[in-house]
Amino acid sequence: MALALRRLALLLPLLLGATVAQAHPHVWISAVSELLYAPDGTLTGVRHAWTFDDMFSTYALQGIETKQKGVYTREELAPLAQTNAESLKEFAYFTFAKADGTKQRFEDPVDYFLDYNNSQLTLHFTLPAKTPFKAKQLVLDVFDRTYFIDFQMADKDPVRLVGAPEGCKMQLQRPNDGSASAQALNEQTFASGGANANFGMMFANKITVDCP
Amino acid sequence: MTRLSPLRALAACFALIALFVTVDGAIHVAMAQTPFGGPRPAPEPQVGGFVGWLLARQSEFYREISTTIRAAKSDGSAVWMLLAISFAYGIFHAAGPGHGKAVISSYLVANQETAWRGIVLSFASALMQALVAVAVVAVGAWLLNVTAKTMCGAEKAIEIASYGLIAIFGARLVWTKGGAFISALQADRRQPALAAAAHQHHDHDHYHGHDHDHHGHDHVHDAHCGHSHGPAPDELAGPGGWRRGLAAVLTVGIRPCSGAILVLVFALAQGLFWAGIAATFVMGLGTAITVATIAVVAVFAKDVARRLSGGRDGGGALIMRGIEFGAAGLVLLFGAGLLFGYIAAERTTCL
């Protein structure tokens, strides 16, 4: 009896490990984001440029007819860009903003288009804020909570403040890349079983803008 | 065998259920969303240790698949590399959601199934998943040259059908197992000792193959025989049970893995569709190994519970029926949760 229980206990880490592994991304996006400010210092919207990995880019281009093989013009990609813009709504554009702790919403995207370079598609679009707002502290999270998509802010110049008031400071917190493997399976891993509900949050890119 | 106090048996029962819930994995991914659509405020992000390591491996393997397919265009030997990576990816990936671990394990626990049967079901459903993925891409992309939007739409439709089937399958299991559980409850309340003695002869009908050879000394007194509402255990695990097992394979196997579809479309675009197909089947093999391992663990865990509760006359059967009923309920909950979007992590994301 005691032996059986001990064996059962031995199996636990195996099972826990197996289940908390959860989903892993199927799509990778390298993102550049611009925060757009009006002259009076209100935030009017966010302009994203998301570059997809080559496998997903190839997948997305499936069935799209072009005049020249392997070359996709902006016009030829227009229907796909529209599909993208429309489907993103379901996921709240993977863009979550808080102004001094209050959730802010975005309108449907405008000025969206795709371009294709080096076997990679880049989706450009602008999200207008539902109501432009001022904030002492703006927090913008870009991530997929289901982690089907892995968002990484681009290595170079990932976030730009466009027309931001004087003295605003931007800080980018990148997600942990998960490679810090030194941390062994510890008590907390078990205790925080519920925390996995926020699974995708661990992969959020957190942009914080503090303005005077 | 020493007799167990009811309390200890109950504790063991709870331990098993806790274990099972873990196997299920459903709880972890459920309801990550607030009613306002935003993410919940999260505790400090921490992706370390084993979890982080697993995730990192999966991602690495998956990303290497596209690189290797590209390489295979000019260098044929890269295909071997592709197959090796796909196999490893399958093993790791199946630990994540969506490969029927929960459904198959719950099914095995709900019924009097053997580990061997679990292995067969795991491999059959993984094979079917691979076949469906290849069929979707062969017909959609290769034959009809539809757009990704159409293909992803088809994938979603299949997905919803699969979740619906899981829910129906679970409802059916709940119906039969609920009957057995209620019978066991009634028998237990009426005259446990007598019921136990009277049903001693029934033992051999309930267990099959090595299952009963190893544990001949355990007497699980099937309290519901004689006034059964659901099918008797031997009906479930006997030759007819294979048909029921087929239902499990269909519900799980009908849903292709989105990862496989991406790989197949990519391979097709590179002019190496056959390599993509080979990779998909090898991936399925890896998946099957992981799912089968978890299924065997689930069967073993139930076996432990049976042994622990076996010492109690009457009550042991009640506990076993309770566990089976619980497992059946999990299948139903799981299917319903997937269907209505409470479990979001398994959704195909169409962009």
Interface residues (C-beta under 8 A of the other chain):
Chain A: M1 A4 L5 R7 L8 L11 L12 P13 L14 L15 L16 G17 A18 T19 V20 A21 Q22 A23 H24 P25 H26 V27 W28 D53 D54 M55 F56 T58 Y59 A60 L61 Q62 G63 I64 L80 T83 N84 S87 L88 F91 A92 F96 K103 D141 F143 D144 R145 T146 Y147 F148 I149 D150 P175 N176 D177 G178 S179 A180 S181 A182 Q183 A184 L185 N186 T189 S192 G193 A195 N196 A197 N198 F199 G200 M201 M202 F203 A204
Chain B: T2 L4 R8 A12 A15 L16 L19 T22 V23 D24 G25 I27 H28 V29 A30 M31 A32 Q33 F36 G37 G38 P39 R40 A42 P43 P45 Q46 V47 G48 G49 F50 V51 G52 W53 L54 L55 A56 Q58 S59 Y62 R63 I65 S66 F92 H93 A95 G96 P97 G98 K101 A141 N145 V146 T147 A148 K149 T150 M151 S258 G259 I261 L262 V263 V265 F266 A269 Q270 T290 I294 V297 A301 V304 R307 L308 A344 A345 E346 R347 T348 T349 C350 L351
